Amino acid sequence: MKIVIAPDSFKGSLSSNEVSTAIKTGLKKIFPEASYTSIPMADGGEGTMDALVQASNGTYFTEKILDPLNHLAQAKWGLLGDKKTAIIEMAQASGLQFVNSQTANPLKTSTFGTGQLIKKALDHGVNKIIIGLGGSATNDAGSGMTQALGAHFLDKNGDEVKACGGNLNLIQKIDLSNLDDRLAKTAIILACDVSNSLIGANGASYVFGPQKGASNEMVELLDKNLTYFSDLVKKQLHKDYAFKAGAGAAGGLGYGLMVFANAKIQSGVETVLKYTNFAKKVQDADFVFTGEGASDYQTQFGKTPFGVAKLSKRITPNCSVICLTGNMGTKIDELYGKDKIDAIFTTETGAKELRQAMKDSFDDIAIVSENIARLIKSIR
């Protein structure tokens, strides 16, 4: 029996690698002789770097950077096994973990640190950079990132504007004369699981701003500033990406990378599936176990379990895809059907508070996996 284990992380509880281990622990109690292949997954957010570095026997680097609030901090990036492809999670340098309820303010935060990580990757001579867009504390359209890579944003007096969400309306001139010329020779791939535009009701500010500490008034100002900035880019650089799908990812970092680095946006989970060589590893699998912290109808829109199921069924049509989830939400039936997920199981073993449930995640996943294996054994 061949079993492939390919879950996402259970956010705030277990990494994708830990979830994989928990599932395997439970299954092996019933099927000790089965062939197991673990492929920790991600969809462009947290865990993307680990998934790709580990799958390719790559290397991690730790760098000094400026966090979203301009404080000195450290952040990791990865070099894949081919030594020519870098993987960066923007959240490592510009993520929500650097702010709290008192300091979170997307008018002030910046993606400057993400630009510093990109520069470090370029210094290593890579010809491709994959950037995971997720978990940002920012709303600056990637202006901080671009500034770190040599661009100048000048006000009406010709002075440099400190790039952040609240200052975009002060910019009068975009000067790219000192922008790192290595960007033009480097393929930039954006791994992303959202399709939001930069501006408008479906844009970065209105949809994601409140998660980053923005009040209703701040959301309106942030969107107004992004609109101003995108209009300036259109006028001076003749690039119009404000309503392109994914431009609003990571507070508009997707937009900034498309405009200033000619980046191409891709589905996060499809990117991870490709670079982990999932299609080859799932050939002839009998069962595929996947999972995520919470599942509902939105899982079909770029989330790991659905991406894993679709590719698994295409490569090995007769395999069974089983999803484990910490919480089962609404319209879950939309995930079932031909070439989709076959069954979904919740992992909690009893009613408990969230904190306890997260603490018990590993053991609960192992127990549920064991019981699924018992069911499989009884009907085979």
Phi, psi and omega per residue, in radians:
M1 nan 2.260 3.112
K2 -1.866 2.168 -3.123
I3 -2.128 2.196 3.065
V4 -1.842 2.306 -3.119
I5 -2.043 1.982 -3.015
A6 -2.451 1.230 -3.132
P7 -1.678 2.840 2.921
D8 -1.488 3.090 3.048
S9 -1.261 2.806 2.922
F10 -1.757 1.666 -2.923
K11 -0.896 2.297 3.129
G12 1.407 -0.024 -3.074
S13 -2.228 -1.122 -3.077
L14 -2.350 2.500 3.011
S15 -1.263 2.889 3.117
S16 -1.080 -0.588 3.097
N17 -1.164 -0.701 3.114
E18 -1.190 -0.671 3.080
V19 -1.101 -0.744 3.104
S20 -1.010 -0.780 -3.134
T21 -1.123 -0.704 3.139
A22 -1.114 -0.775 3.124
I23 -1.076 -0.807 -3.127
K24 -1.102 -0.667 3.122
T25 -1.011 -0.786 3.140
G26 -1.219 -0.751 -3.096
L27 -1.141 -0.664 -3.064
K28 -1.170 -0.363 3.095
K29 -1.135 -0.496 -3.099
I30 -1.830 -0.588 -3.126
F31 -2.158 1.208 -3.085
P32 -1.165 -0.408 -3.076
E33 -1.670 -0.021 -3.124
A34 -1.167 2.761 3.053
S35 -1.590 2.147 -3.078
Y36 -1.997 2.332 3.015
T37 -2.199 2.018 -3.136
S38 -1.743 2.249 3.132
I39 -2.303 1.468 3.116
P40 -0.959 2.366 -2.995
M41 -2.071 3.031 3.045
A42 -2.857 2.993 -3.105
D43 -2.185 0.419 -3.129
G44 1.928 -0.320 3.104
G45 -1.661 -2.549 -3.125
E46 -0.927 2.303 3.108
G47 1.705 -0.195 -3.125
T48 -1.093 -0.787 -3.142
M49 -1.067 -0.829 -3.124
D50 -1.082 -0.733 -3.123
A51 -1.030 -0.785 -3.069
L52 -1.361 -0.688 3.127
V53 -1.131 -0.793 -3.114
Q54 -1.191 -0.676 -3.126
A55 -1.168 -0.486 -3.074
S56 -1.850 0.131 -3.068
N57 0.970 0.803 -3.110
G58 -1.508 -2.849 -3.015
T59 -2.334 2.540 3.069
Y60 -1.774 2.585 3.013
F61 -2.267 2.482 3.096
T62 -1.990 2.252 -3.054
E63 -2.183 2.680 2.981
K64 -1.446 2.254 -3.122
I65 -2.453 3.046 2.993
L66 -1.741 2.244 -3.118
D67 -1.320 -3.115 -3.061
P68 -1.037 -0.426 -3.132
L69 -1.798 0.302 3.035
N70 1.282 0.407 3.052
H71 -1.682 2.571 3.116
L72 -1.172 2.320 -3.109
A73 -2.640 -3.108 3.088
Q74 -2.136 2.581 3.136
A75 -2.591 2.606 -3.130
K76 -1.771 2.662 2.897
W77 -2.448 2.878 -3.054
G78 -2.144 2.586 3.032
L79 -1.997 2.108 -3.100
L80 -1.223 2.948 -3.055
G81 -1.054 -0.384 3.129
D82 -1.338 -0.128 3.115
K83 1.168 0.098 -3.114
K84 -2.133 -0.078 -3.104
T85 -2.110 2.163 3.094
A86 -1.751 2.625 3.033
I87 -2.195 2.194 -3.124
I88 -2.198 2.276 2.935
E89 -1.709 2.036 -3.094
M90 -1.014 -0.519 -3.131
A91 -1.127 -0.414 3.100
Q92 -1.005 -0.622 -3.107
A93 -1.879 -0.464 -2.988
S94 -2.299 0.543 -3.006
G95 -1.656 3.020 -3.095
L96 -1.139 -0.342 -3.125
Q97 -1.164 -0.248 -3.125
F98 -1.549 -0.079 -3.132
V99 -2.212 2.858 3.061
N100 -2.325 -3.007 -3.062
S101 -1.091 -0.411 3.137
Q102 -1.550 -0.547 -3.023
T103 -1.805 -0.233 -3.119
A104 -1.095 2.114 -3.116
N105 -2.804 1.677 -3.094
P106 -1.181 -0.086 2.984
L107 -1.294 -0.446 -3.048
K108 -1.873 -0.401 -3.032
T109 -1.312 2.723 -3.028
S110 -2.456 2.671 3.078
T111 -1.635 0.357 -3.102
F112 -0.952 -0.754 -3.117
G113 -1.081 -0.595 3.078
T114 -1.126 -0.694 3.065
G115 -1.082 -0.642 3.091
Q116 -1.100 -0.697 3.105
L117 -1.150 -0.690 3.104
I118 -1.069 -0.739 3.121
K119 -1.087 -0.722 3.113
K120 -1.093 -0.692 3.108
A121 -1.122 -0.740 3.100
L122 -1.081 -0.626 3.116
D123 -1.095 -0.411 3.118
H124 -1.510 0.042 3.051
G125 1.370 0.418 3.131
V126 -1.242 2.708 3.056
N127 -1.974 0.041 3.102
K128 -2.607 2.402 3.088
I129 -2.267 2.157 3.033
I130 -1.724 2.224 -3.101
I131 -2.098 2.077 3.085
G132 -1.418 2.166 -3.111
L133 -1.818 1.851 3.130
G134 -3.135 2.599 3.055
G135 1.318 0.441 -3.054
S136 -1.366 2.670 3.021
A137 -1.830 0.210 -2.919
T138 -2.038 2.880 3.093
N139 -2.682 0.850 -2.988
D140 -1.965 0.226 3.138
A141 1.035 0.422 3.133
G142 1.312 0.212 -3.109
S143 -1.144 -0.688 3.101
G144 -1.096 -0.765 3.082
M145 -0.990 -0.781 -3.103
T146 -1.179 -0.649 3.109
Q147 -1.118 -0.690 3.116
A148 -1.128 -0.399 -3.125
L149 -1.709 0.244 2.967
G150 1.914 -0.104 3.134
A151 -1.291 2.716 3.082
H152 -2.131 2.316 3.065
F153 -2.006 2.009 -2.966
L154 -1.931 2.508 3.122
D155 -1.540 -2.986 -3.055
K156 -1.124 -0.346 3.122
N157 -1.680 0.022 -3.112
G158 1.453 0.180 3.121
D159 -1.582 2.674 -3.126
E160 -1.202 2.339 3.066
V161 -1.688 2.271 3.056
K162 -1.243 2.007 -3.012
A163 -1.239 2.122 3.030
C164 -2.885 2.949 -3.058
G165 -1.002 -0.594 -3.083
G166 -1.456 -0.153 -3.068
N167 -1.914 -0.010 -3.050
L168 -1.041 -0.550 -3.116
N169 -1.280 -0.158 3.124
L170 -1.518 -0.242 -3.061
I171 -1.337 2.241 3.106
Q172 -1.933 -0.468 -3.096
K173 -2.447 2.384 3.061
I174 -1.843 2.040 -3.101
D175 -1.964 1.929 -3.109
L176 -1.830 0.263 -3.065
S177 -1.100 -0.464 3.134
N178 -1.904 0.209 3.100
L179 -1.096 2.366 -3.089
D180 -0.880 2.016 -3.051
D181 -1.271 -0.176 3.096
R182 -1.217 -0.371 3.112
L183 -1.054 -0.628 -3.102
A184 -1.199 -0.327 -3.108
K185 -1.827 0.103 -3.041
T186 -2.094 2.277 3.077
A187 -1.354 2.158 3.130
I188 -1.936 2.092 -3.140
I189 -1.971 2.227 3.139
L190 -1.760 1.991 3.098
A191 -1.559 2.023 -2.932
C192 -2.540 2.494 3.124
D193 -2.011 0.278 3.078
V194 -2.191 2.721 -3.108
S195 -2.093 0.344 -3.065
N196 -1.203 2.573 3.046
S197 -1.334 3.026 3.107
L198 -1.266 -0.762 -3.001
I199 -2.189 2.946 3.102
G200 1.625 -3.064 -3.072
A201 -1.066 -0.483 3.133
N202 -1.778 0.275 -3.033
G203 -1.604 -3.100 -3.042
A204 -1.011 -0.762 -3.030
S205 -1.242 -0.871 -3.060
Y206 -1.245 -0.651 -3.071
V207 -1.450 -0.766 -3.012
F208 -1.908 -0.276 -3.098
G209 -0.969 -0.795 -3.135
P210 -1.049 -0.518 3.115
Q211 -1.210 -0.299 -3.074
K212 -1.854 0.186 3.081
G213 1.745 0.173 -3.105
A214 -1.468 2.310 3.017
S215 -1.366 3.021 3.106
N216 -1.027 -0.698 3.127
E217 -1.166 -0.696 3.122
M218 -1.148 -0.692 3.126
V219 -1.009 -0.802 3.139
E220 -1.081 -0.742 3.141
L221 -1.172 -0.734 3.130
L222 -1.070 -0.772 3.137
D223 -1.156 -0.679 3.093
K224 -1.071 -0.729 3.141
N225 -1.187 -0.713 3.093
L226 -1.113 -0.674 3.107
T227 -1.114 -0.767 3.089
Y228 -1.039 -0.811 -3.083
F229 -1.130 -0.772 -3.135
S230 -1.149 -0.589 3.065
D231 -1.154 -0.695 3.114
L232 -1.128 -0.744 3.099
V233 -1.068 -0.753 -3.138
K234 -1.090 -0.707 -3.105
K235 -1.262 -0.777 -3.020
Q236 -1.599 -0.550 -3.084
L237 -1.938 -0.147 3.104
H238 1.056 0.698 3.080
K239 -2.172 2.245 -3.042
D240 -2.196 1.532 -3.081
Y241 -2.032 0.200 -3.003
A242 -1.050 -0.537 -3.117
F243 -1.934 0.279 3.078
K244 -1.295 2.396 -3.131
A245 -0.991 2.257 3.128
G246 1.605 -0.150 3.139
A247 -1.080 -0.512 -3.112
G248 -1.491 -0.021 -3.134
A249 -1.105 2.471 3.096
A250 0.953 0.823 3.090
G251 1.130 0.512 3.135
G252 1.581 0.103 3.069
L253 -1.073 -0.611 3.074
G254 -0.986 -0.772 3.100
Y255 -1.063 -0.875 -3.093
G256 -1.039 -0.706 -3.137
L257 -1.249 -0.589 3.070
M258 -1.180 -0.725 -3.102
V259 -1.253 -0.859 -2.950
F260 -1.713 -0.235 -3.118
A261 -2.252 0.163 3.135
N262 0.925 0.638 -3.098
A263 -1.247 2.654 3.076
K264 -1.965 2.321 -3.095
I265 -1.647 2.430 3.136
Q266 -2.381 2.775 3.006
S267 -1.037 2.275 -3.123
G268 -1.048 -0.837 -3.091
V269 -1.184 -0.616 3.110
E270 -1.165 -0.615 3.074
T271 -1.105 -0.801 3.141
V272 -1.149 -0.720 3.097
L273 -1.014 -0.718 -3.138
K274 -1.156 -0.863 -3.013
Y275 -1.399 -0.199 2.999
T276 -1.657 0.034 3.129
N277 1.014 0.704 -3.055
F278 -1.064 -0.715 -3.075
A279 -0.981 -0.714 3.130
K280 -1.236 -0.704 -3.054
K281 -1.252 -0.412 -3.086
V282 -1.601 -0.052 3.126
Q283 -1.018 2.292 3.084
D284 1.152 0.331 3.092
A285 -1.244 2.487 3.037
D286 -1.506 -0.713 -3.135
F287 -2.378 2.478 3.037
V288 -2.144 2.119 3.105
F289 -1.829 2.214 3.091
T290 -2.285 -3.040 -3.138
G291 2.969 2.986 3.098
E292 -2.852 2.911 -3.068
G293 -1.115 -0.634 3.116
A294 -2.567 2.416 -3.105
S295 -2.236 2.400 2.974
D296 -2.678 -2.875 -3.076
Y297 -1.041 -0.425 -3.121
Q298 -1.260 -0.223 3.105
T299 -1.029 -0.478 -3.126
Q300 -1.299 -0.146 -3.098
F301 -1.823 1.202 3.006
G302 1.548 0.183 3.138
K303 -1.573 2.769 -3.017
T304 -0.975 -0.932 -3.052
P305 -0.994 -0.680 -3.112
F306 -1.249 -0.700 3.083
G307 -1.101 -0.729 3.095
V308 -1.089 -0.772 -3.112
A309 -1.103 -0.808 -3.090
K310 -1.078 -0.795 -3.119
L311 -1.244 -0.669 3.113
S312 -1.039 -0.782 -3.114
K313 -1.205 -0.553 3.123
R314 -1.246 -0.672 -3.116
I315 -1.412 -0.748 -3.093
T316 -2.283 1.455 -2.997
P317 -0.985 -0.504 -3.068
N318 -1.590 0.045 3.124
C319 -1.299 2.765 3.076
S320 -1.858 2.255 -3.127
V321 -1.867 2.114 -3.095
I322 -2.057 2.260 -3.113
C323 -1.931 2.294 3.031
L324 -1.854 2.369 -3.106
T325 -2.478 2.547 3.114
G326 -1.271 -0.474 -3.124
N327 -2.568 2.261 3.135
M328 -1.761 2.050 -3.058
G329 -1.717 -2.664 -3.010
T330 -1.408 2.698 3.055
K331 0.921 0.677 -3.097
I332 -1.123 -0.406 -3.124
D333 -1.117 -0.334 3.120
E334 -1.199 -0.241 -3.134
L335 -1.552 -0.163 -3.113
Y336 -1.651 2.696 3.037
G337 2.387 -3.088 3.138
K338 -1.043 2.297 3.141
D339 1.118 0.408 3.097
K340 -2.186 -2.754 3.134
I341 -1.354 2.457 -3.125
D342 -1.535 -0.635 -3.115
A343 -2.730 2.555 3.116
I344 -2.195 2.317 3.133
F345 -2.200 2.379 3.018
T346 -1.411 2.645 -3.003
T347 -1.770 -0.212 3.129
E348 -1.206 2.378 -3.104
T349 -1.676 0.111 3.102
G350 3.025 2.933 3.124
A351 -1.200 2.239 -3.123
K352 -2.783 2.812 3.097
E353 -1.193 2.716 -3.074
L354 -0.981 -0.765 -3.120
R355 -1.047 -0.736 3.129
Q356 -1.221 -0.670 3.128
A357 -1.061 -0.734 3.131
M358 -1.173 -0.657 3.117
K359 -1.145 -0.584 -3.085
D360 -1.590 0.067 -2.969
S361 -0.937 -0.847 -3.068
F362 -1.038 -0.898 -3.113
D363 -1.121 -0.695 -3.133
D364 -1.124 -0.745 3.122
I365 -1.097 -0.729 3.132
A366 -1.107 -0.728 -3.129
I367 -1.130 -0.827 -3.139
V368 -1.115 -0.702 3.109
S369 -1.080 -0.719 3.103
E370 -1.073 -0.754 -3.116
N371 -1.201 -0.605 3.034
I372 -1.104 -0.730 3.120
A373 -1.093 -0.680 3.105
R374 -1.080 -0.711 3.106
L375 -1.104 -0.806 3.131
I376 -1.033 -0.758 -3.106
K377 -1.135 -0.620 -3.089
S378 -1.225 -0.393 -3.072
I379 -1.937 0.011 3.130
R380 -1.556 nan nan
